[in-house]
Amino acid sequence: MKPWLILYLFAVNITAFALFGADKRKARRNAWRISEKALFLSAVLGGSLGAMVGMRVFHHKTKHWYFVFGIPAILVLQIIGCVLITNYL
């Protein structure tokens, strides 16, 4: 795997993890929240593993079915896509 791709995936996963933590902190303080679109976008852009870990660590968005099933589904699709791209390109 290319070094720039590893760096990108590391950065986007850390960002997704941090977004879930920041949104949980804001929720507890009744402050302005990070939109659900932004949380999902961080997962779609390659941070699905970081988002999933953030959900578990911060116990955030775990009662919303579309996060509970959506984030892992995005991760599975990304893994399948990586395998297909790696094997066929």
C-alpha positions in Angstrom: 0.0 0.0 0.0 1.2 3.5 -0.8 2.7 5.5 2.1 0.5 8.5 1.3 -2.6 6.3 1.4 -1.7 5.0 4.8 -1.1 8.5 6.1 -4.5 9.6 4.6 -6.3 6.7 6.2 -4.6 7.3 9.6 -5.5 11.0 9.5 -9.1 10.5 8.4 -9.7 7.8 11.1 -8.2 9.9 13.8 -10.4 12.8 12.6 -13.6 10.6 12.6 -12.7 9.3 16.1 -12.2 12.9 17.4 -15.4 14.1 15.8 -17.4 11.5 17.7 -15.7 12.4 20.9 -16.2 16.1 20.4 -19.9 15.7 19.5 -20.4 13.6 22.7 -18.7 16.3 24.8 -20.9 18.9 23.1 -24.0 16.8 23.7 -23.3 16.6 27.4 -22.8 20.4 27.6 -25.9 21.2 25.5 -23.6 23.1 23.1 -23.7 23.4 19.4 -23.4 19.9 17.9 -21.6 18.4 14.9 -24.1 17.4 12.3 -24.9 13.7 11.7 -24.0 14.4 8.0 -20.5 15.4 9.0 -20.2 12.3 11.2 -21.3 10.0 8.4 -19.1 11.9 5.9 -16.0 11.3 8.0 -16.8 7.6 7.8 -17.5 7.6 4.1 -14.2 9.4 3.3 -12.3 6.5 4.8 -12.7 7.0 8.6 -15.3 4.2 9.2 -13.0 2.3 11.5 -12.3 5.4 13.6 -16.0 6.3 13.6 -16.9 2.8 14.8 -14.3 2.9 17.6 -15.4 6.4 18.5 -19.0 5.2 18.8 -17.9 2.4 21.2 -15.4 4.4 23.3 -17.6 7.5 23.8 -20.9 5.5 23.8 -22.2 8.0 21.3 -24.9 7.5 18.7 -25.2 3.9 19.8 -29.0 4.1 20.1 -29.5 5.3 16.5 -30.0 2.3 14.3 -28.7 4.2 11.2 -25.3 4.6 13.0 -25.3 1.2 14.6 -25.8 -0.5 11.2 -24.6 2.2 8.8 -21.1 2.7 10.1 -20.2 -1.0 10.0 -21.8 -1.3 6.6 -19.6 1.5 5.3 -16.6 -0.3 6.7 -17.5 -3.6 5.1 -18.1 -1.9 1.7 -14.7 -0.1 2.0 -12.9 -3.4 2.8 -14.6 -5.1 -0.1 -13.7 -2.2 -2.4 -10.0 -2.3 -1.2 -9.8 -6.0 -1.8 -11.4 -5.7 -5.3 -9.1 -2.8 -6.2 -6.0 -4.5 -4.9 -6.8 -7.8 -6.7 -8.0 -6.5 -10.0 -5.9 -3.4 -10.7 
